[in-house]
Amino acid sequence: MATNKHPSKKKRLIKLNKQTKWAPFWTVFKIYGKGQKVHPSRHTDVKRNWRRTKTKA
């Protein structure tokens, strides 16, 4: 990839990088209640991995 990236492409890549993260931990309590032990990645909408799923950005 080029060293200097176009600003619009950079913006798309930033958005895609956010999709690899888990949901915040406090959303577990909000969705499932206080007693449940659930991993935050379970209710993350889009999970993307650099090795598994390629992007078209």
N, C-alpha and C positions, 0 to 999 in steps of 0.2 A: 504494500500500500504506500501511496505517496506520503512524503514527510509533511508537506503542506496540504491540508485538506480544505475543501470548499466549505464555507460556513453552513450551508444547508445540509450537506452530507454529514458534517460534524454534529449538527442538531439531531439528525436521524439516528446516528450511532449512539448518542447520549441517551435517547429515548429507549433504544433497544437494550442498552446496558442496564437501565433501570428494571427491565423486565426479567432480568436474571436473579433479582434479589427476592428474598422471602418477604412475606407480609410482616408488618410490625407485630411484636409479641403481644401487645395489648388487644389486638383484634381477636385473639384466641378467647380471652375472657368475655369480650363483647358478644361473640357468636355462640360459644359453647357453654358459657357460665364459668363460675369460679372453680368448681370441682373437677373439671375435665382436664386431662393432660393430652394435648394435641399439638403436633408440630406445626409451626407457622407456615411451612411450605405447603401444607395440605390445602389451604384455601387461597393460594396465590393464583391469580387468573391465568397469567401466561408465564410458563417456565421455559427458558431458552438456555441452551448450553452451546458454547463456542465450538465444541467438537461434534455434537450430535445434530444440531439444527443450524443450517446456514441462513444468512440474511440476504436480502436483495438491496441493501442500502448502498 
